[in-house]
Amino acid sequence: MSIYSWLKNTRKKKLLTPQKTSDSAIPGLNGHDHDGEPSAQMDERLQWFKQKLLQCSDTVIHTFIAGPQIKCTLIYLKGMVDRKVIQQDVLKTIINFDSSLSAEAFSNLIFDQLHVPVDNVKVLHSIDKALAGILGGNALLLVDGDERMLEIAVTAFEKRSIEEAPNESVIRGPREAFIENLDVNLSLMRRRLQTESFKSEVMKIGTETQTKVVVAYLQGICKQELVDEIKKRLSSIEFDGVLDTGYLEEFIEDNPYSPFPQIQYTERPDVAVASLLEGRVAVIVDGSPNAILAPVTFFMFMQAAEDYYQRYVAASWIRWIRYVFLFASLLLPSLYIAITTVHPEVIPERLLRTIAASREIVPFPALVEAFIMEIFFEALREAAVRIPKSVGQAVSIIGALIIGTAAVQAGIVSAVMVIIVSLTGISSFIIPHFDLGLSFRLLRFPMMILAGTFGLFGIVCGLILFYLHLIELSSFGVPYLSPIAPMRFSDLKDILVRAPWWRMRTRPGLSGSNRQRQPVYSRKWAKPPEEGD
């Protein structure tokens, strides 16, 4: 073997061994955007991509000859691109270029004139950006003899169809819900906000996942300081992966150790748009069927989407019912424990005899009895959520009726306690937002301990601590109990009651300078005669 043949075979072996090729050994492929330019030798660049995508079974590297016998390579990931577009639009167009073209004219058609029938194409010089584009679902075209690369947007992820919101269902109102596709979710909001004021800014979070996160708001209605603060908190997150909005919520909330939610989530695009119209910000994560809304107050968690689609009288009445049962879900077991244990004198004599008769064979004090039933009810609720839907309802019925009845007959708990716990569970289901309901379910247990130890005095002390904590909370600078504390009379029209739409002339105080929502007389037909024509 000659020295020339030996050198040739050695170079060939090196090129076929990607795991031994370092970035610095390839000119222009040092992974930086500034110093070196990518090498014009396609084999070396291709070798670099093979090394980076080594052991990635979904990688497709398709090499073909096009135009004037020029070697081209297309790189993409299976399942993330529209292969029909690649075959019929990209490959077919490039392969059918005139074979009489010079190499320079061929490159100009692709990189200068962007002669590829795809909506979004981009010329790249950075090898890092090219790799990021491939991992993001784009195709990359390499042309031998040209140092430029063409990124072709042919992303086509599999996605489910738009369905009804499973956790925020309504009798009257839109039925659409967000899905796991970011573009579809933005389009659902854009269809409802056909204005240039609707802004959506994209950033990527997660060192490994590189998840797209969109900050959406209405310019001029939302305070720019709020937008900047949310973007600052999001951009400062250093984490390996973001898979849902729940990841971001814990990173950006003001008081992470509080049991109360300081960010609202929704799966309904109409709720997200309504929040933007109030001057709030929506954060949407690619791959999540929920959007998170900020800032938020305690009273916003007591508002349901259906409140604004039905008559204001009925909506106000239902809202009052929610507040009553909200406190019932927190205090009902505690009041029963306090009255039966510490203050039996406040119970009417006939009712006291009934309670005493039902507790006669129960071996536990009221506090222990309540704890047993509450923990059992929480376990039953968790089981109903986790098991398949086809048997979930059956488990709930069996647990609530059969096991509860058997526990009473066995003398483990009293019938009155079963009634109290059942009413408490129903009360917690009335709360519109799951996060707030979960907070009250957690706080129910320390309130029961205070009631069993100190009676009604313990309940009052617990409520004072509860109120002081709520006063201290804020969401992106907005007081949690606003507009009650501090008091803003102009915002009370949508707190305890829901005023008619034609009376909601201004936006909430958390919005920007443009607070005017409608003129004084938005019902022109009902305008006073003296201000008529």
N, C-alpha and C positions, 0 to 999 in steps of 0.2 A: 504493500500500500504506500502510495506517495504521500509526502508531507501535505500537499494541497488537499488530497482526499481525506486525510486524517483531520485536518482543520475544519473542513466542510462538515464532516460527520459530527465532530464535537460541537460545532455551533448549532447543528440541527437538534442534537440531544438536549442542549440547553433551552432551546426554544420550545421543546415539547415537555419540559419539566417546569410547570408554573410555580410549584411550591418552593422552588429554589431561586425564583426571580424576585429581586427586591425592587422597591419603588425607585430608589436612588440610582439603580443600575440602568434604568430606562430613561433616556433623555426626554425631558418635558413631562414625565409622569411622577413627579415628586409630591403630588397631592396638594400643591399650593396653586392659588389663583394668580400669583403675581410674578414670581421669578421666571421659571422655565415655561416655555411653550410646549404643548403636546407634540410628540414626534410625528413627522409626516409619514414614517414607516408604519403602515397599518398592522403588519405582523407583530411589531413590538407593542403597539397599543392594545391589540387584541389579546396578546399574552398577558398584559396587565389586568385587563378585565376578567380573563379566565382565572387569574390568581385571586382576585377579589371575590369572584363568584364561585370559587371552588367548593365542591360538595353542595351546591344549590341545585337540587334536581329539577327545579322548575325553570331553569335558565335555558333559553333558546338562542343559539348563535347560528345564524343562517348566512352563509357566504355564497355569492352569486356573481356572475359576469354580466355587466350591463353596458349599453351604449357602445363606445369604441373599444370593446374588450378591456374594460376597466374592472378591477376586482372591488366589490363592495361587500360590506358585512352589516347585517341587521341584528341587533341584540335586544331582547325583551324577555319578560317573565310570563310564562303560561298562566292563564287564569286571570291576569290583570289587564289584558289588552283585548281589543276587538280583532280577532284574527281574520275575520272577513274583510275588514277595512285594510288590514296589512296585505292580504293576498290580492284583493281586487283593485285597491287604490294606490297603495304605496309600491309594492313590488312590480305590479303590472305596468305602472307608469314609468318607473325607472328603467326597467328592462327594455321597454319599447322606445327608449330614446334613440335618436338617429345614430346609426353606427358610423356615419361619416364625420361625426363631430370630433374635434380635437379634445384632448384630455382637459385642457384649460376651459374650453367651451362647455364641456360636460359638467365640470365642477361649478362653473358660473350658473348653469341652469338650476343646480341643486341649492347651492349656498347663497348666491346673490339674488337670483330671481325667485327662489323658493318654489320651484316648479314641481310641487308635490300637492296633489289635491286633498289636503287635510286642513281643517280650519286653523289649527294652532300648531305652528312649527317654529323652532327657534334654533339659531346657529350658536353653538357653544365652542369656547376655547378652553374651558376649565375641565380637566379630567374628573375632578371631584363632583362638580355640578352634573356632569354626564352620568356618573355612577348614581348620584342621588335621583336623577330623573328616571333611570331604569328601575330602581327600587321603588319609586313612586308610581309606577305603572305606565311609563312612557316607553316608546321604542327609540333606539339610538342607531343612526346610520353612519357608518364609517366608509370613506372613499379612499382608496389607495392613491397616494401621491398628494393628498390634501390634508393639512393639519387640522382643519375645522371638522366639527361633528354636528350632525343635525338631529335635534331632539324632536320627535314626532308625537304629538298628544293623541294617543289612540286608547286611552284608559277606558276600560269597560268592566267594572267589577260586577259580580252578581249581586243583586239586591232584591229584597222582597217588595211586594206592592204596598201601596198606601192603604192602611186599614183604619178602623175606628180605634180611638184611644181606649186601651183596656182599663186604665186606672182612673181616668177622668171622663167617664161617660156622662152624657147629658140627654135629657128628653127632647129639648129644643136647642138647636144650634148646630154649628158645623161638626162633622163627624171625622174629619181628617186628623191624622196623627203623624208626628215625625217618624222617620225611619232611620236606618243606620248609614244612609248616604248623605254626605255633607251638601253636595250640589242640589239634591232633591229638597233637602230641608230649607236651603236658602231660597230655592224657587217657590216653595210654599209661602214663605214670608214675602218675597218680592211680588208675588201675585196680589197680595193684599196691600202692599205699600208701593204703588206705582208713582213714586216721587224720587227726584234726584237727591233728596235729603237722606234717604236710606243708605247708610254706609255700612260696609262689611270689610273688616281688615283681617288678613290671614297671618298667622304665625305658626311655627312648628315647635312643639314641646315634646321632650322625651329623647334622651340620647340614643336609645335603641329603636323606639317605635317611630320617631319623627312624625308624631300625630299632628294633623292639621287642626288648628283651633281658630275659630272665627269670632271676632268681637263685633257685634252688630248694634247699631244705635241710629237715632234720627238726629242729624246735625241741626243745630239751632233749637231743638227741643230738649235734648240731653245736655247736661253741663259738661263742657269739655274737660274740666278738672276731674270729673268722675271717670270719663273715658280714659284719660291719661293714667289715673290711679289704677284702674283695673288692668290696663296694658302693662303697667310697671310691675304689678304683682305677678301677672302671668309670665312675663318675660324673665323674671328673676327665679323661676322654678328650675331647679336642677334635679332631675329625676330620670330614671332609666326608661320608664314607659308610662303613657297615659292611655287608658282603654275606655274610660267613660268620664262623664262630667263629675261623678262622685270623687274621682281622684283630685280634680282641681279644686273642688269645694273646700276640702280641708286645708289646702295650701294657701288660699287667699282670704278666708274668713277672718274677721277681726278678733273674735274670741274663740279659739279652737277648743277650749276646755268647757265651754258652756253646753248644757244639754239641749239648748234651744237652737233651732236652725236659723242661720243668719243669711242664707241664700235660698231662694225658691227655685224649685225645678218644675218643669212642665213638659208634657209630651204633646201639647196642642199648639199648633202654629198660631191660632187666633188669640190664645192667651199671651204668647210671646209678642205678637204685634200690638196687642192692647197695652202691654207693659212698656213697649217702646214709645207709644203715644203718650204715656205718662211721664216720659223722661228717664226711663230706666235703660239698662244695658242688658243685652242677651249674649251669652257665650255658648257657642255651639261647637261640639267636638265631633270630628269625623269618626264614625263607628258607633255613635251613641244615639239612641232614639229620644233623648231628652235634651232640652236647653235649660241652662241655669240663668236666673234673672237676679239682678242686683241694682240698687240696694233693695232691701225688703224691711217691712215693719211687722210687728206682731199681728196687726189687724188684717194685713194682706193675706195671711194664712187662713183667715176665717171667711174669705171671699171665694166663691166658686164661680166657674165660667158661666154657669146657667143663671146666675143672679142678673146678668146683663142682657139676657135673651127673653126674660119673662117680665111681666108687669111689676113695677116698682113696689106696689103694695104687697104682693105676694113675696117678692124677694126680700123685703124688709122684715116681714113676719118670719120667714124661714131663717133669716140671719139671727134674729133674736132667739129662736129655738136653739140654734147652734151654740150661742153663748151660754145659755142655761145648761145645756147638756155638756158643754166643755167643762164647766166647774163641777158638774155631777160626776164626770169621769175621774176627776181629781179627788173629790171630797166625799163621795157617797160612802165608800167603805170606812173612811176615817171617822165620819160622823156616827156611823153605826157602832164602831168600836168605842168611841168616846162616850156615847150615850149609854150603851149597855154595860160598860166597864166602870166608868168614873162618875157618870151623871145619870143614874137610872131614875132619879126623882123627876126629871123633866118629861118622862114618858107617861102618857095616860095609863090609868090602872088596867083597863081591859087589854090594851095593847101590850103592856108589860107582862101580863099573865100569859098572853099568847106567845111572846118571845121566850119567856121562861120555860113554858111547856115544851117548845121546840128544842131548847138547849138542854133539857133535863138529862138526856142520855149522852150528850156530846162530851168527850173526855178532855177537850182542849179549851183554853180560854179564847175569847173572841179574836184577839190579835193573831194567835197561831192559826185558828180556824180560817181567818181571812187570808193569811199568807198561803195556806195550803190551796185554797180555792183560786186565788189570783194566779199563783204559779201554774196550777193545772190549766187554767183558762189560757194563759200565755203559751203554754206548751201545745194546747189544742189549736190555737190560732196559728202557731208556727207550722204545725203538722199539716194543717189545711192548705197553707201556702206552698209547702215544699212537695207534697205528693201530687201525682197526676190529677188534672182537673176532672177526669172522668169519675174519680172516687173521692175527690176532695169534699164535695157536698155531703156524701154519705158519712164520711168520718166526722164532720162537724155535727151532724144530727145525732150520730151514735154517741159521740163524746158529751154533747150537751144534755141529751135526754136520758139515755140508758145509764151512763156512768154517774151522772148527777143524781138520778133517782136512786140508784144502788147505794151511793154514798150516804144519802139521807136515811134510807132504810137500815143501813148498817150502823147508823149512829155516829159516823165519823164527822159529819157536818150537819148543821141545822138547815131546815127548809128556808128559813128567813135569809140565811147567808147565801144560799143558792140564788135566791131572788135578787139580793143586793149585788152579787157579782155579775149576774146576767144583765141587770140594768146598767151596771158600770161598763160592761163590754159593749152593749148597744150604744151607750153614750159616746164611747171613744170612736165608734164607726161613723158617727155623724160629723166629726171634724173633717173638713174638706181635704186637707193636706196630710199625707201620711206622716211626714217628718214631725209636725207639731203634735199629732196624736201620739206618736212614739215618745216624745218628750214628756207628755203628761202621764203616760203609762209608767215611765221610769220614776217620775216624782211621786207617784201614788204610794210607793212603798215607804219612803222616809216619812211621808205624811201619816201613814198608818202607824208607824213606830211612835211618832210624836203624840198621836191620839191615844194610843194604848198606854203611854207613859204619863202624860200630863193632861189628858182629856181635851176639852174644848180650848183650854189655854194653850196647849201644845199646837192645836190646829191654827189658832190665831198667830202664834209666833212663826209657824211655818209659812203662813200666807204673807206675813210681813217680810220675811227673808226672801220669799219668792218674788214679791213686788220690788224689793230693793235690787235684786239681781237683774230683773227686767229693766229697771231704770238705768242701770249701769251699762247695759248692752247697747251696741250700735252696729250698724251695717254700712260700711264704707262712709262713716261719718254721719249717717242719719240715725237719730235716736230710735231705739227699738219700739218704744211706745208712742212715737209720733203718730198722729197729731194730738194725742191726749196729754202727753208729757214730753216736750213742752206743748202747750195748748196753741192750736192754730184753728180758729173757728171756720176759716174758709175751706178747710179740708174735712170737716165733720160730716159733710153731705154724703160721704161714701164709707162710713165707718160702722156705726151701730145700725144705721138704716141706709137704704140705697135710694137716693133722690132721683126724680125723673131725669131723663137725659137732657131735656131742655133747661134744667136748672143747673146742670154741671157746666158752668161757663168757663171755669178755669181748671187747669191741670193741678195735680198735687204740688206741694211746696218743694219737693225734691227735684222738680224739673228746672230747666235753665231759664233764660230771660223770656222766652216765648211761652208764657203761661196761659195766654188767651186761647181757649178751645173753640168758642163760638160767640157770636154777638149776643147782646142783651136780649134781643128778640129774634131767636132763631126760628120760631114758628111764625113766619110772615103773615099767614092767614089770620092769626090771633093777635095781630099788632093792635095796640090801643088806637081808637079812632082819631085822637088828637095828633098822633104821629103817623097817620096814614099817608095817603098820597101827598 
